[in-house]
Amino acid sequence: MEDEVIEVEPGALSGIFAAPKWLRDLGFSSWLLVGAGAALIGAIWLLAQTQTIVMPVITAGIIAAVALPLVDWLRRHGIPRGVGAALVFLLIMALGAAVGLIVLTGIASQADSISERLREGANEIESLVRDLGVGASTAANATADTDSSVGAGFEALTHGLVGGIDRLASLAVFLSFTALSLFFLLKDGPTIGGFVERHLGVPAPLAHSILGRVASSLRGYFLGVTIVAVWSALIVGGGALLLGVPLAGTIAVVTFVGGYIPYLGAWTAGIFAVLIALGGQGPETALALGVVVLLANGVLQQLIQPIAYGATLGLHPLAVLIVTIAGGCLFGTVGLILAAPLLSAAVRISADLSAGRETQSAQTAAE
């Protein structure tokens, strides 16, 4: 009996040895993720290489996004845009100089006092560790190291300008580029915005919506940060004043300014306040002010954060915390500042697109 031969069309076997659809989709998505990751790494590298000009332009863009409504308001009241931009620019420069002068003058004028109080704080710590059973020589060595570090730190702060000339030069270049970029962004903001809209590669209405949402989120974010910073400064400064801690005004100003550096700045300012209290009033007052700082940056801050960020960004404070820390890990200070407003803008843009699709579907169904 002869074997029966079954003839099969070549095309019928093509699907047997092919990868299933779900596996092909997974592979395609994986390559997309690899490409997106490579693009992100490339962007971070490029920003790092060009930070001399990129950082001032980003800083100026953030400030301009917040200040442009004031320039537009002046233009609507009959002031030419160039003049209005110059006035707003001078106002921003004056505010920045005033804040810097308050902080630096308050610290520099009290440098010797602060240094002495920090040394007193080191002596208090030495007494405490001795009471805990640490050897006198070990405690004394720790105090000596603290004294030398404190003295060197304040000497570098107040008298070390010659040694820090390179850093001062870099700061001057940064401020110069920032000021120049800020003036042109204020003056030619609509023109620059129109150029960006035309080159985003999306329809003009969508591009206009994207830029508008980003600018709105930046303004909302800094409004929320200002509210939280004022709240923290009032609590910490008021607590220092009630406890009789020296330099309560300087502590309040440092706390307010530190509030603009997400999460890290407020705690750094709190450490500064506790050290001053330790040196000036002793460990009991330092502990009390430490509790005030913990409350101001913790429980009491949570009372105002949902109102501030919820009203200005539409995000939960936990979401703000997560994206801010993630942005800082990836992009440093710029990521710390821009992560939350960009997420808010993305959420709002997505909502706008969904609403637009629903409107278009309703119109199509009605036709």
Secondary structure as GFF3:
##gff-version 3
##sequence-region A 1 367
A	DSSP	three_ten_helix	10	13	.	.	.	ID=ss1
A	DSSP	alpha_helix	21	49	.	.	.	ID=ss2
A	DSSP	alpha_helix	51	76	.	.	.	ID=ss3
A	DSSP	alpha_helix	81	109	.	.	.	ID=ss4
A	DSSP	alpha_helix	111	131	.	.	.	ID=ss5
A	DSSP	alpha_helix	136	159	.	.	.	ID=ss6
A	DSSP	alpha_helix	165	187	.	.	.	ID=ss7
A	DSSP	alpha_helix	189	198	.	.	.	ID=ss8
A	DSSP	alpha_helix	204	242	.	.	.	ID=ss9
A	DSSP	alpha_helix	248	258	.	.	.	ID=ss10
A	DSSP	alpha_helix	264	281	.	.	.	ID=ss11
A	DSSP	alpha_helix	283	296	.	.	.	ID=ss12
A	DSSP	alpha_helix	299	312	.	.	.	ID=ss13
A	DSSP	alpha_helix	317	331	.	.	.	ID=ss14
A	DSSP	alpha_helix	333	366	.	.	.	ID=ss15
###
